[in-house]
Amino acid sequence: MNRTIGFVGLGLMGSGMAHNLIKAGFRVIGFDLDSNKVAAFTAAGGQKTENPETMPAQVDVIILSLPNSHVVNEVVYKTLRLNESNRGNLILIDTTTADPEMSKALASQLLNSSIAMLDATISGTSKMCAEKDITFMVGGEKSIFQQCDAVFAAMAVQTFYLGLNGSGALMKLIVNLVLGMNRMVLAEGLSLGKRAGVDAEQMLNVLKNSAAYSKAVDMKGLKMTTQDFIPAEGKLAFHLKDVRLILDLSRQLNFPLPLSCLHAQALTSLVAKGRGEWDNAAIISFYDDLVQS
């Protein structure tokens, strides 16, 4: 495989992945609408492009790290113009937390232009991205996945192949459902303890060494107790978007998710209060609001 990769979306997650590809020896051509993000990327050794529609002709793999499936489609068709590309055997890797059905549909459409697509969703924070400590969950043709082994190895500590297109996007929603619930339950427990006068440091120490332990305790516990919400490793607004995708899936499958419905209500309340850019540990502020109301 060519050592040149195109990367679109150099935000919280994308910047860390792009930097790790550069460190691994790949030539990376990047694009983002934010000039500050592009400047940080080029300072790390990346090459910028002013004309993203030329990217497909220069690379064998394009990686996307974007807010949602609608933006992905916009970038694919209007920014990169992949449907107009004569570049055969191009591989598109979409790391976006996506709607599984939209992801499958896009993969099917791109095949008409001889472009193979993998939905390669991520488990991990922006900090974990930068530290190459993320896990990929990948859907798509296995032979295409195998061609990208070195690419995934440059960005992640672990990669799971889950099946055909849409499988990675689906697994990401399941992971985020459980992860989001872990954070909210942790916030509820810490808030109850605070109300009862239990020392925050003591609570975290016990939780880390009890049957109630989860990675959320390590990753978000101290942030919750010290209200360390800015800058965000993962934003509340982004997680609300994910929970809405989860609820869309539940409606499609006619499968009720009562806890996720409550979670969505809490997140909606916080985003409406202007906290969407805060770290997702700020779910604990929902309980502070309840006490004050």
Number of C-alpha atoms within 10 A of each C-alpha: 10 10 15 18 23 24 29 25 23 25 19 19 23 26 24 20 27 33 26 22 25 21 14 15 11 19 19 24 24 27 24 21 11 11 10 10 19 22 14 14 26 15 11 15 15 22 18 18 15 11 10 20 18 15 25 22 12 14 21 19 25 23 24 22 24 22 16 17 19 13 13 23 15 12 19 18 14 14 16 20 16 22 17 11 17 13 16 14 14 21 23 25 23 25 25 25 29 29 21 23 16 16 26 21 12 18 20 15 14 19 14 10 17 17 21 22 28 29 30 32 27 24 20 17 18 21 16 18 26 20 16 21 16 20 20 23 24 31 30 23 16 16 8 16 22 12 12 16 11 14 20 20 16 19 26 22 15 14 18 12 17 19 15 15 25 26 23 29 29 25 20 24 23 13 13 18 20 12 16 22 15 19 24 23 15 25 26 18 15 23 22 13 14 14 11 9 9 13 12 17 12 10 16 19 14 12 19 17 10 10 8 11 16 16 12 20 20 14 13 20 25 16 18 24 20 9 14 15 21 13 10 19 20 20 22 24 21 18 20 22 17 22 22 16 19 23 20 13 19 14 12 9 9 9 10 12 15 9 11 19 14 11 20 19 12 18 25 17 15 22 17 10 9 10 20 21 18 21 24 27 28 28 25 25 18 17 18 14 11 8 10 6 6
